[in-house]
């Protein structure tokens, strides 16, 4: 006798777990509310909706705050106050197109096969920073690659490339377990090249810290044993401490952060100015566009310290709302990783979630004075074309995995089709055929009827029955 399958096990029909209004004894509006709530709680595309809509809200809010934070200095430079915002909006449109293409039109197998190629291209861009005339040194970091009028940050592309490669590595590792040493040598080589290109070539400790966290999270989602994770974490900690101690400037910044004294070099000026803006904002802020620190008091107000402008103009309420939006992204991405049907999707989603969330935590911690300034932007909000473009592409990869969950793609396509006007919809060939050819209830074509047809019904003409009053001929 077969044992009963426990409720809630993966693979059950979600409708079977739904309590009907009749079973709960409720009628009317209460029954409708219960049905709607259960429909959303078991919606297979819920993760997709939360990720997509939250990303749109963060990008739109970021454009608004970039306009507020950058307009004053642009006017002082006799430029258009909308110049930086227009540039950011154009790159946001390109990134959103890439997000839609990656989420809807690229198969997961193609992302899997392109992992090595994407990583190789990202590392090549990092090496090109050493070419004279291409690498651009700004604020002591060789982070920018200048090619004519186009400039980009290769380290941002390295983040998403490393997330894809790590997912590829832990997906194929369990199928080549007969040579685990060689596989871990490959892992150490890629990790060393990635960290070396960021720390040695660019001198960017903030991006190096994010890459270390991405590597560690990949080991967690990949199922590596705890003792090996401790070994890698200890090696990363030793590397980070050695890199900090080797630079007097970094040591001075850390000392200024935890002692509140800049040593006469104004190393803590940016953090103190940001804290003044947050203090002036109080609970409800000074009002949108009413920031005082953006009047050339706060350096990098529209990039690394845009959270200070958010807190000054919107107060504690708006700052907490931004944190709540990032929390929604974290919960939805964790759900996608937990419900993923393949190890590739699980590791890729987990590493991208670590990238977004820890970068946001580090940025906010720097603004409130809990960490030294490391130059990391706030995801989806800070001004910066490379960071925004790559972040949207990374979110497109996560949305691709969210659509691949059972029933999610059909649900999203159904909603999109119902929201599309009828004149824009794709014509249904079956309906066109039914319009041109008349079909019966069995789907067989019926000959068209004409006025001259002696038998319009298509059935045999019946002879009229003899009247009972007619006498029978003998």
N, C-alpha and C positions, 0 to 999 in steps of 0.2 A: 504494500500500500504506500503510495507516494506521500511524502511529508508535505504539509502545507507550507507555501512560501511566505516568509514573514513580510508584513506590510512595511513599506518604506525602503525595501531593498532596491538597489539600482536596477533599472529595467522595468519596474512596475509602471503601469499606466497611471499618470498623475490624476486622471479623472476618477480613478477608482478610489483614491484617497480623499476625494473631495466630499464634504458633507453637504447634502442637498438641503434646500430650505425646508422641504417637507419633513425630512428626518429631524431637523432641529425644532420643528413646531412653530416656526416663524412664518409670517405672511406679510404681504404688502411691502412697504418701504424697507423694513428690517430684513426681509428675505432678499430684496434686491441688493442691499448693501453687503450682506453676507456672501452672496454669489459673486459680486464684483470683487470683493476682497480676496476670496479664494481663487478667483481667476487670475488676479495679479500675482498672488503668492506662488502659484504653480505655472506661471507664464514661462515657457522655455527661453524666451528672448529678453527676460528681465535684465540680465547682466549686460546685454548689448545696449539696451535702452539707457541704463544708468551711466555706462561708460561714455556713450556717444553724446548724450545730452549734457552731462557734466563737463565734458571736454569743450563743447561749444560754449557753455556758460563761462568757463575759465578763459577761453581765448577772447571772447567778446569783452569780458570785463578787463582783461589785460590790455586790449586796444584802447579802451576808455581811460585806463590809468596811465598808459604811456603818453597819451595826448595831454593829460593833466600834468604829468611830471616833466615832460620835455619841452612844452610850449614856451615857457618863460625864457630859458636859455637860448632857444632858437630865435626868439624875437630879439634878444640882446645881441645875437650874432647877425642880425638883419636878414634872417631867413624866414621862410614860411613856418608858422607855428604848427602846421599839419604835416611837415616834411617827414619827420620820423614816424608819425602814425601811418601815413600813406605807405611808406616803405614796409612797415611792419604788417599792414593789412594786405599788401600784395603777396608777401611771403606767407602770410596765414592762408590766403586763398590757394596758393600753390601747395602748401602743406595739407590743406583739407582735401584737395583733389587727390594727392598722394594717399591720404588716409582712406578715401572712398575706394580708390583703385585697389589698394592693398587688402582692404577688408572684403570687398565684394567680388573682385575679378581675378585674384591671384590664388592659386591653389596652394594648400599647405605643403604638398610635395615639392613645389617649385621653391618655396622658401627654404625647405630642407636641403635641396640640392645647391642652392646659391650661398649657403652659409660660409663655405671656405672662400669663395670668390669675393663676397662682401667684406670679409675680414682682411683679405689680402689687399683690396683697394683702400681700406681705411688705414692700414699700416703704411702703405705706399704714400698716402697723403701726409702722414706724419713725418716720413723721411724727407719729403719734398720741402719741409720747413727749413732744412739745412742748406738748400740751394740758394746762393746769393741772388737777391732780387725778388725772390718768391716769399720767403719767410718775413713776417712783420712782427717786430718786437714792440709790445705795448705794455707799459707799467712793469717792465722787467720780466715779462713772460713771452716766450716765442710761441704764441698760440695761433696767430693769424696767417693764412695763406692768401697772398694778393696776386691775382691773375687779371691784369688790366683793371677794369672798373669793378670786378667781382672780388669779394673777399669772403672767406669762410673759415670756420674753426674745425680742423680735422679731428680734434679730440672729441667733439660732439658726435661725429659719425662713427668714431671708434666705439662709443658706448653701445649703440644699437647693434653694430656688427659683432661686438663681443657677446652680447646677449644671444644672438642667433647662433654663433659658433658654439657657445657653451651648451645650448640646447642640443645641437647636433652631436657634440661630444658625448654627453650623458645618454643620448638616445642610442648611439652606436657602441658605447662602451660595454653594455651588457651582452652584445652579440659578438664581441671579440675578447671575451674574458680569458681566453687561453693565453694571452700575452698582456697581462695587466700592467707590467712594469713599463713596457713601451708606450702604452696608452697614457700613463701618468707622466712619462717624460715629455710626451707631446703636450699635455696640459701645462706642465711647468714651462715649456718653451714658449707657448703662446702667452701665458700669463706674464712671463718675464719680458717678452717683447712689448706687450701692451703697456705694462707699468714703466718699462725703461723708456719707451718713446714719449710717454707723458711726463715722467719725472726728470729724465736726463735731458731730452731734447727741448721740451717746452718749459720745464721748471714749474709745472702747475701742480701744487700739492692738493688743491681741492678736487680736481678731476682724478688724480691718483687715488685719493681716498674713496671716491665713488666707485672706481674700478675695483678696488679691493673689496668693497662691500658687495659688488656684483659677483665677483668670484666666490665669495663666501656663501652668498645666497644660492648660487648655482649648485654648490656642494650640498646644501641643505635640501633643496628640492630634488636633487639628483639621487638622494638616498645614500650618501657617503657616510661611512662610520664616524662616530663622534671623535674617536681618538685621532683620526686623520684630519678632521676639521680643526681640532685644537692645534695640531702641528702646523697647519697652514696659517691659522690665525696668529700663532706665535711668530712665525717667520715674517708675516706681514707687519706685525707690531714692531719687530726689530728693524725692519726696513724703513718704516715710517719714522721711528725715533731717530735712526741714523740720518735720514734725509733732513729732518728738522734741525738736529744738532749741528749738522755741517753748514748751516746758513745762519750767520749772525742776525740777518734781517728777520728771519722767521722766529728765532729765539726772542728777539726784541718785541715782536708782535704778540707772542704768547705771554711774555712778561707783562706787557701793557694791558692785555685783556684781563688777566687774573689779579692784577694789582691796581688797575685803574690809573696807572701813571704811564705816560708816553715817553718819559725820559727826556723831555725837551725837544723831541722830534715830531710831536703831534701824531704819533702812531695810533692813538686812540681817538683822534678827532672825529673820524667818520662814524664810529660807533656812538660816541657821545652826542653827536648831532642827530643821529637817528633816534636815540632814546629821548632827546628833547622833543622831537616831532611826535613820538608816541605819547609822551606825557601831555603835550598840548591837545592831542586828540581826545583824551579822556574816554568817556563811555560812548558818546554819539558823534564825536568828530567835529571839526570846524566847518564841514560842508564840502561838497565836491568842488574841486578847483580852488579851494581856499587855503591850500597848504602854504606855510611860510618858509619851510626849510628848502623848498625847491627853488627859491630865489637865490641861487648860486651859493647857498650855505652847505647843502648836502651833496658831496661828490657822488657821481653815478646814481643819481636819484631814480632814473628810469630803468636801470638794469639791476645791479646787485642789491640796491637798497630801496627797491620799489615797495617793499612791505612796510617800510617806515612811512611812506607817503599814504599808503592805504590806511594805516592806523591813525595818521594825523587827520586825514580828511573824513574817514568813516568811523573812526573811533574803535573801541574794543568790540563793538557789535559787528562791524564789517570784518574786522580781523578774525573773529571767531567764525563768521560765515565762510570765509576763505578756507580756514582749517577744516570746517565741516565738509566742504566740497572735496578737499584732498582725502578726507576720511572716507567719503563715498567711493572715490576712485580706488582706494586701497581695499575696501571691502569687496567691491565688484571684481577687481582683478584677482583677489584671493579666491573668490568663488569660482572664477573661470579656471584658475590653476587647480583647484581641488576637484572640479568636475571634469577636467580634461580627460579625454579617452586615450591620449598618447603621451609618452614621457617628453617628447619634443615640445608639445604645447605647454605642458606643465612647467618645465624648466624655463622656457622662453618667457612665459607670463610671469613667473616668479621673479626672474632677474629684472625684467622691465619694471615690475612693481617696486622692487628694491631701488632701482635707479631713480624713479620719480619721487618716491616717498622720502628716501633719505636725502635726496638733493633738496627737497622742500624743507625738511627738518633742519638741515645744515644752514640753509639760507636764512630761515627765521631765527635760528639760534645765534647767528652772527649779528643780525639786526638788533636783537634784544641783549647782546653782550655776553652770551654764554660761550661763544667760541671766537677765536681770532678770525680776522677777515681772510677768506680763502678765494673769493671771487667766483662763487657759483650763482647762477641765475635762478629765479623762482620759476619752476616749470609752467609753461603755457601763459605766463603773465609778464615776465620781464621782457624788456626790449632786447632783441638779438635774433637775427634771421636764422642763423645756423641752429641755435638751440631750439627755436620754435619749430622749424622745419623737421628736425630730427625727432623731436618729441612727438609730433603728429604722426610721423611714419612709424615710430614705435607703438603708438596707440593703435594705428591701423593694423599692426601685426596682432595685437591683443584682440581687437574686434574681429579679425579673421578667425581666431580660435573660438571666440564667443559665438560666432555664427555657425561654426561646425558642431556645436552641441546639438543633441537630438531635438528636432522640432523647431530650433531657433530660426533657421534660414527660411523655412516655410512660413513661420509666423511673421517675420519681418517683411517678406515679399507680399504677404497678404495685406498687411497694413499699408505698405507703399502703393499697392494697386488700388486699394479702396480710397486712398487720399489723392490719387491722380485723377484729374478731370477726364471725362469719357472721351473727349476729342483727342486727347494726348495718348490714350491707351493704345497698346499694340492690338491690331485687329485679330480676332480669333478666327482661324480658318474654318473651324467647324460651324460657327455661327454664320459665316459668309456662305458656306455651302447650303445651310438650311434656308437662307434667304433666297437663294437662286433656284434650288431644287426642293420641291415639296416632298417631305418624307412622312411615311405613316408611323404608327406607334412602334413598329418593329425596325425602323430605320431604313426601310426600302423606299426608293424613289417612286413617286406617284405621277402618272402622266398628267400634264396640264389639261384643264377642261376648257372647251371652246363653246361658243353659242350655237354652232352648227352640229355639235355632237348630238346624235340622236339618243345616245345613252350617256347622259352626263354623270351619272352615279358610278359608272364603271361596272355595274352589276348587270346580270342578264334580265331583259325585260320580261316582266311577269304577265301572263295572259289573264285578262279579267275573268273573274269567276262568273259562272252563269247565274243569272238572277233566279231566285226561287219562283218568281211569278211567271217565268217563261215556260210555256208548255213543252214537254218533251215530245220530240217527233217520233212517231212510231214507224 
